[in-house]
Structures are given as C-alpha cells and as structure tokens.
Amino acid sequence: MKSEIVLLILNCYKYREKALKQKRTWLKDLPENILYFHLIGDSEKCAEKEHLFDYDENILYVNTKDDYNSLASKMITAMNAVNETIDYKYIFKTDDDQMLIDDNFFISLPNYLQTNSQYDYGGYVVKVPDHISQYYTVHDCLPKDLFLKKCMYCNGRFYFLSKKVIIDLIPKNNEIKKQIIEDHGIGLFIDKKFKQTILNFDTKNTFFDETCLVDKEIEEERDKYFRLKEELKNCEIKLDYLIKNDFIPFKNKQSLFAMTAHIVFTDIDNKNTVTHSQKLIKLIRNRIGFKNILISDDLSMKSLKGPIKENTIKTFKAGCNIVLHCSGNLKEMTVVGQNSPLVDRFITKKTSEFYKILS
C-alpha cells in the first residue's frame, strides 16, 4: 500500500467515542494523500504478530497495553507497523482529544514539506532540563517519582517525522518502549542531526483539546461551532476565487496605489465598509498581498454614516494610508486635515516612485 502521509492518532477502547467524533468531523475531510489510523493496544488481536491493520475502520491494533502509561510503546510499535507495511514519506501524529481548527492545515503543511525537504521533524518545540515530572497531578496513573531526562522535543498535540527519522528510531524501540511520556520518549531518541532543522510552529493555532461530550447543551454548542466552520469554509471558497481572479492586479508590485470601496463584504465583516474594516484591510495586506499605498474612496460622497471627523479617524485606524476628500468643502477639508497623521517616509517613497513613472 502507498500513502504519502500516514496520520497516527493515539486512542484506546475506553475513549472510542473521541475517535468516532473525529471521524464524524474533521477526519472525513482529509486530503486523499493522507491515510489515518486510530491506535489501540490489543494483545489478544495481535497475539500472532505485533500489529493488525483494520483498513475498513481505520484502526491500527498494536501488541501493547491499552493504558496511558503505554503510549510511547504504542507509538513506536505503530511506527514500525507503518514502516513495514506502507510506502510513505512522513508520519503525522496527534491525539484522540484534538479537534482541527485550521481546515487548510493538512494541505498547507504537506505542500510546505514538499518544497522544504530539509525538515525531518516538526511541531511545537519544548525544551526541558532533567527533572521530576509533575504530570501525575493531571494523570493520577503516572508515578510521582517519574524522572525525565533533558530533552528538546515536539509536543504531542501534533508532530511529524520523516521516513528517515522513523528508520533511525526503530532499532531503538526496546528503549523507547520503556518510556512513559510519549512525546518526550520519542523525542529523546531522535538523533541530534534531525534536530538541527526542526520546523517549529504553534500547534494551538491548529488544534484544540476536545473532551468526550455527554452533556446535551455542550453537544449542541459544539454542533453550532462545526456549522459555523462549514459556513466559514464556504466563505473561504468564495474568497479564494476572488484572490485568484479579481484581485490579481493588486498582487503586482508595480501597482503603487489601490483604493478601498465604501461597500460591505458581509461574509467577512458585516458591520463595516472596506474603508473602515480592519479585518478587510488585513486581508488586503496579508492574503491579497498588496503592500503599497492604500487610499480610501471619497469621504465626502455621502455613502458613509457619521460625521466627517469620525469617518476620517476610522479610515486611518482601519489601515488606510491616505484619505480622499473630493467635494471642495473647505470646512470639511479642514476637519480631515486636522485628523490626519503626518505624511511618513513610506508614503513619500511610494509617491516618488509614482511620479518617476509619470515623468
């Protein structure tokens, strides 16, 4: 079997509901190049061999205990199973209590790794000295005198390993199986050469911790959350179309000026026009990629609510570099001037470039 990426998710019989909830939500939208398995320890099912793949249910049974203290053993056994059975490039790892926030994550990360092959290990980097673990205060099944060695590793919320790292780890599996804290235990035995270029990113921006829901009100709130995510996903599709088509001219670095419109994009900011919307101007700067002078449309054209002073202040606060006032009303122009910042070097530089083109 071939799959560019294999996603391994720590699970157990006790918390199967967590796995089922992941399957009902974000796992069903994984890209085709990612094959996932929930990991369950079952010595009876694996009596004749170290692992058993259930491709119909996306479960990988491994010959370990199914408790919290066996997570490191479960993970290295699963890694070995993948390495023996599947033609892959990377193993991604997460837990059964993680729910996806960033819908684009499993597209953007593989694409990034494809063009940045120097990264063999990545996630949220943690550095710890030699110490006695306090994890027993959260998981009372852990020993109170658990000693953890000094180590730099990626937090277990999510991390990835290249095939090169997996092949290097497998001969160390007996030592890894003795470890109790899974992410630390895996990281402890990753060779230093693979840690010279760790891809460090905050996984809290990608996943949030999910509890096994039993309360009906909490379940309803969670369902609302996923409905909202679906609506936002549709909004993103529309936005992606605009960025790839309508907004192409503004990606050109030679476009020195752009103008905001006094219109409302309800899917993004239903309270403010573009001219007054920090959300939309951040989108113009970051998503569309326009980095030059942003001018407001005419403040005197009567399409903005409120007095001219308020509209001037809100326009600059939203992120416009220059406000436009066209009516010739001297009283209004004075108010605009009194509430405008001084011309900075950025505006001077860009207008100079524009005048050079004209001349």
C-alpha positions as CSV (number, residue, x, y, z in Angstrom):
1,M,0.0,0.0,0.0
2,K,1.2,3.5,-0.8
3,S,0.3,6.8,1.0
4,E,2.5,9.9,1.1
5,I,1.5,10.6,4.6
6,V,0.2,8.4,7.4
7,L,-1.6,10.1,10.3
8,L,-1.4,8.1,13.6
9,I,-3.9,9.1,16.3
10,L,-3.4,7.7,19.8
11,N,-6.7,6.2,21.1
12,C,-7.9,3.4,23.3
13,Y,-11.0,1.3,23.9
14,K,-12.0,3.4,26.9
15,Y,-12.3,6.6,24.8
16,R,-13.5,5.3,21.4
17,E,-16.2,8.0,21.4
18,K,-13.4,10.6,21.0
19,A,-12.2,8.7,17.9
20,L,-15.7,8.4,16.5
21,K,-16.3,12.2,16.9
22,Q,-13.1,12.9,15.0
23,K,-14.3,10.6,12.2
24,R,-17.6,12.4,12.1
25,T,-16.0,15.8,11.8
26,W,-12.5,16.8,10.5
27,L,-11.2,13.3,9.6
28,K,-13.8,12.9,6.8
29,D,-12.3,15.9,5.0
30,L,-8.7,14.7,5.0
31,P,-6.9,15.0,1.6
32,E,-6.5,11.8,-0.4
33,N,-2.8,11.7,0.1
34,I,-3.2,11.1,3.9
35,L,-4.2,7.8,5.3
36,Y,-5.1,7.8,9.0
37,F,-5.4,5.2,11.8
38,H,-6.5,5.3,15.4
39,L,-4.1,3.3,17.6
40,I,-5.4,0.8,20.0
41,G,-3.4,-1.6,22.2
42,D,-4.8,-5.1,22.0
43,S,-2.5,-8.1,22.8
44,E,-5.3,-10.6,22.0
45,K,-5.9,-9.4,18.5
46,C,-2.1,-9.1,18.0
47,A,-1.3,-12.5,19.6
48,E,0.4,-13.8,16.4
49,K,2.1,-10.6,15.3
50,E,3.0,-7.1,16.6
51,H,0.2,-5.3,14.7
52,L,-3.1,-5.7,12.8
53,F,-4.5,-3.1,10.3
54,D,-8.2,-2.7,10.1
55,Y,-8.5,-0.6,6.9
56,D,-12.3,-0.5,6.9
57,E,-12.5,1.1,10.4
58,N,-9.1,3.0,10.1
59,I,-7.8,1.3,13.2
60,L,-4.2,0.0,13.8
61,Y,-4.1,-2.5,16.6
62,V,-0.7,-3.0,18.3
63,N,0.6,-5.6,20.6
64,T,0.8,-3.4,23.7
65,K,-1.2,-2.5,26.8
66,D,-4.1,0.0,26.1
67,D,-3.4,2.3,29.0
68,Y,-1.9,5.8,29.4
69,N,1.5,4.6,30.6
70,S,2.0,2.6,27.4
71,L,1.6,5.4,24.9
72,A,5.3,5.5,23.9
73,S,5.3,1.8,23.4
74,K,2.1,2.0,21.4
75,M,3.5,4.8,19.2
76,I,6.9,3.2,18.3
77,T,5.1,-0.2,17.6
78,A,2.7,1.6,15.3
79,M,5.6,3.4,13.6
80,N,7.3,0.1,12.9
81,A,4.0,-1.3,11.6
82,V,3.6,1.5,9.1
83,N,7.3,1.2,8.1
84,E,6.9,-2.5,7.3
85,T,3.5,-2.2,5.5
86,I,3.1,1.1,3.8
87,D,5.2,3.1,1.3
88,Y,5.2,6.6,2.9
89,K,7.2,9.8,3.2
90,Y,6.0,11.2,6.5
91,I,4.2,10.1,9.7
92,F,2.0,12.7,11.3
93,K,0.9,12.2,14.9
94,T,-1.9,13.6,17.0
95,D,-4.2,12.5,19.9
96,D,-7.9,11.5,20.1
97,D,-8.8,14.6,22.0
98,Q,-7.7,17.0,19.3
99,M,-10.1,18.8,17.0
100,L,-8.9,20.6,13.9
101,I,-9.2,24.4,13.8
102,D,-7.3,25.2,10.6
103,D,-9.1,23.4,7.8
104,N,-6.2,24.1,5.4
105,F,-3.5,22.6,7.7
106,F,-3.4,19.1,6.1
107,I,-3.0,20.7,2.7
108,S,-0.6,23.5,3.5
109,L,1.9,21.5,5.7
110,P,2.4,18.7,3.1
111,N,2.8,21.3,0.4
112,Y,5.4,23.2,2.5
113,L,7.3,20.0,3.3
114,Q,7.3,19.1,-0.4
115,T,9.3,22.3,-1.2
116,N,11.3,22.3,2.1
117,S,12.7,18.8,2.4
118,Q,15.3,19.8,5.0
119,Y,12.7,19.3,7.7
120,D,12.5,15.8,9.2
121,Y,10.9,16.7,12.5
122,G,8.4,19.4,13.4
123,G,5.7,20.6,15.7
124,Y,5.7,22.9,18.8
125,V,9.2,22.6,20.3
126,V,9.6,22.1,24.0
127,K,12.9,22.1,25.8
128,V,13.1,20.6,29.3
129,P,16.0,20.1,31.8
130,D,16.5,16.9,33.9
131,H,13.5,17.0,36.2
132,I,10.9,15.0,38.2
133,S,7.7,15.1,36.2
134,Q,4.6,16.7,37.7
135,Y,2.2,15.1,35.1
136,Y,0.8,12.9,37.9
137,T,-1.2,15.9,39.0
138,V,-3.1,15.7,35.7
139,H,-3.0,11.9,35.2
140,D,-3.0,10.1,38.5
141,C,-2.0,6.8,36.9
142,L,1.5,8.2,36.4
143,P,4.2,7.6,39.0
144,K,5.0,10.6,41.3
145,D,8.8,10.0,41.0
146,L,8.9,9.9,37.2
147,F,12.3,11.2,36.1
148,L,12.5,12.9,32.7
149,K,15.9,13.5,31.0
150,K,16.9,16.8,29.5
151,C,15.5,16.9,26.0
152,M,14.3,19.0,23.1
153,Y,11.2,17.5,21.6
154,C,7.9,18.4,19.8
155,N,4.7,18.5,21.9
156,G,2.4,15.5,21.5
157,R,-0.6,17.6,20.4
158,F,0.8,17.2,16.9
159,Y,4.2,16.4,15.4
160,F,5.6,15.0,12.2
161,L,8.5,12.7,11.4
162,S,10.1,11.9,8.0
163,K,10.7,8.3,7.0
164,K,14.4,8.8,7.6
165,V,13.7,9.6,11.3
166,I,11.4,6.6,11.6
167,I,14.0,4.2,10.2
168,D,16.5,5.7,12.6
169,L,14.2,5.2,15.6
170,I,13.0,1.6,15.0
171,P,16.3,-0.1,16.2
172,K,15.8,1.9,19.4
173,N,12.3,0.6,20.0
174,N,13.1,-1.5,23.1
175,E,14.4,1.6,24.9
176,I,11.5,3.7,23.7
177,K,9.0,1.2,25.0
178,K,10.4,1.8,28.5
179,Q,9.4,5.4,28.3
180,I,6.1,6.6,29.8
181,I,5.6,10.1,28.4
182,E,5.1,9.5,24.7
183,D,6.2,12.8,23.1
184,H,9.2,13.1,25.3
185,G,10.1,9.5,24.9
186,I,10.0,9.7,21.1
187,G,11.9,13.0,21.1
188,L,14.5,11.7,23.5
189,F,15.7,9.1,21.0
190,I,15.6,11.2,17.8
191,D,19.2,11.7,16.6
192,K,20.6,15.2,17.1
193,K,21.2,15.5,13.3
194,F,17.5,15.6,12.8
195,K,17.0,18.3,15.4
196,Q,19.3,20.8,13.7
197,T,16.4,21.9,11.5
198,I,13.2,21.4,13.4
199,L,10.1,23.1,11.9
200,N,8.7,24.9,15.0
201,F,5.1,26.1,14.9
202,D,2.4,26.7,17.5
203,T,0.0,23.8,17.2
204,K,-2.5,25.6,19.4
205,N,-3.4,27.5,16.3
206,T,-4.2,24.2,14.5
207,F,-5.9,22.1,17.1
208,F,-7.9,22.5,20.3
209,D,-8.4,19.9,23.1
210,E,-11.8,18.2,22.9
211,T,-13.4,16.3,25.8
212,C,-15.7,13.4,25.4
213,L,-19.1,15.1,25.4
214,V,-22.1,13.8,27.3
215,D,-23.9,17.0,28.2
216,K,-26.6,17.8,25.7
217,E,-26.2,21.5,25.9
218,I,-22.4,21.2,25.3
219,E,-23.1,18.9,22.4
220,E,-25.5,21.5,20.9
221,E,-22.9,24.2,21.3
222,R,-20.3,22.1,19.6
223,D,-22.6,21.3,16.7
224,K,-23.1,25.1,16.3
225,Y,-19.4,25.5,16.2
226,F,-19.0,23.0,13.3
227,R,-21.9,24.5,11.4
228,L,-20.2,27.9,11.7
229,K,-16.9,26.3,10.5
230,E,-18.7,25.0,7.4
231,E,-20.2,28.4,6.7
232,L,-16.7,30.0,7.0
233,K,-15.3,27.3,4.7
234,N,-17.8,28.3,2.0
235,C,-16.8,31.9,2.6
236,E,-13.2,30.9,2.1
237,I,-14.0,29.2,-1.2
238,K,-15.6,32.5,-2.5
239,L,-12.6,34.5,-1.2
240,D,-10.1,32.1,-2.8
241,Y,-11.9,32.6,-6.2
242,L,-11.6,36.4,-5.8
243,I,-8.0,36.2,-4.9
244,K,-7.1,34.0,-7.8
245,N,-9.2,36.1,-10.3
246,D,-10.5,39.6,-9.4
247,F,-7.5,40.6,-7.1
248,I,-4.6,39.5,-9.4
249,P,-3.8,43.1,-10.4
250,F,-3.1,44.1,-6.8
251,K,-0.5,41.3,-6.4
252,N,1.6,43.2,-8.9
253,K,4.3,45.1,-7.0
254,Q,4.2,47.8,-9.7
255,S,0.7,48.7,-8.6
256,L,1.6,51.6,-6.3
257,F,-1.9,52.6,-5.3
258,A,-5.2,50.8,-4.5
259,M,-8.5,52.3,-3.3
260,T,-10.9,50.9,-0.7
261,A,-14.6,50.8,-1.5
262,H,-17.4,52.0,0.7
263,I,-19.1,48.6,0.4
264,V,-19.7,45.8,2.9
265,F,-18.5,42.2,2.4
266,T,-20.9,40.6,4.8
267,D,-19.2,37.2,4.9
268,I,-16.0,38.8,6.3
269,D,-17.2,41.9,8.2
270,N,-20.9,42.6,8.3
271,K,-20.5,45.8,10.3
272,N,-18.0,48.0,8.4
273,T,-17.3,49.0,4.9
274,V,-13.9,48.1,3.5
275,T,-12.7,51.6,4.2
276,H,-13.5,51.2,7.9
277,S,-12.8,47.5,8.3
278,Q,-9.5,46.4,10.0
279,K,-10.4,42.8,9.1
280,L,-10.7,43.5,5.4
281,I,-7.6,45.7,5.2
282,K,-5.6,43.0,7.0
283,L,-6.9,40.6,4.3
284,I,-5.8,43.1,1.5
285,R,-2.3,43.3,3.0
286,N,-1.8,39.6,4.0
287,R,-4.0,37.4,1.8
288,I,-4.1,39.5,-1.4
289,G,-0.5,40.7,-0.8
290,F,-0.9,44.4,-1.6
291,K,1.9,46.2,0.2
292,N,1.8,49.7,-1.3
293,I,-0.3,52.8,-0.7
294,L,-4.0,52.2,0.2
295,I,-6.3,55.2,-0.4
296,S,-9.8,55.5,0.8
297,D,-12.6,56.3,-1.6
298,D,-14.1,59.8,-1.3
299,L,-15.2,60.5,2.3
300,S,-17.5,63.3,1.1
301,M,-19.6,61.2,-1.3
302,K,-22.3,60.6,1.4
303,S,-22.0,56.8,1.4
304,L,-20.5,56.6,4.9
305,K,-22.6,57.1,8.0
306,G,-21.4,59.6,10.7
307,P,-19.7,62.9,10.7
308,I,-16.6,63.6,8.6
309,K,-14.3,63.7,11.6
310,E,-15.3,60.2,12.8
311,N,-15.0,58.8,9.3
312,T,-11.5,60.2,8.9
313,I,-10.3,58.7,12.2
314,K,-11.9,55.3,11.5
315,T,-10.3,55.2,8.0
316,F,-6.8,55.7,9.3
317,K,-7.4,53.4,12.2
318,A,-8.6,50.6,9.8
319,G,-5.3,50.9,8.0
320,C,-5.6,53.2,5.0
321,N,-2.5,55.4,4.3
322,I,-4.3,58.3,2.7
323,V,-8.0,59.5,2.8
324,L,-9.6,61.1,-0.2
325,H,-11.9,64.1,0.1
326,C,-13.2,65.5,-3.2
327,S,-16.1,67.9,-2.6
328,G,-14.0,71.0,-2.1
329,N,-15.9,71.9,1.0
330,L,-13.2,73.9,2.9
331,K,-14.8,73.3,6.3
332,E,-14.8,69.6,5.8
333,M,-11.3,69.6,4.3
334,T,-10.0,71.4,7.4
335,V,-11.5,68.7,9.7
336,V,-9.9,66.0,7.5
337,G,-6.6,67.7,7.7
338,Q,-6.8,68.2,11.5
339,N,-7.5,64.5,12.0
340,S,-4.9,63.1,9.6
341,P,-1.4,61.9,10.6
342,L,1.7,63.4,9.2
343,V,3.0,62.1,5.8
344,D,5.5,59.4,6.6
345,R,8.5,58.1,4.7
346,F,6.6,55.2,3.3
347,I,4.1,57.5,1.5
348,T,6.8,59.8,0.4
349,K,8.8,56.9,-1.1
350,K,5.8,55.4,-2.9
351,T,4.5,58.7,-4.4
352,S,8.0,59.5,-5.6
353,E,8.1,56.1,-7.4
354,F,4.8,57.1,-9.0
355,Y,6.0,60.5,-10.1
356,K,9.0,58.8,-11.7
357,I,6.7,56.7,-13.8
358,L,4.6,59.7,-14.8
359,S,7.7,61.6,-15.9
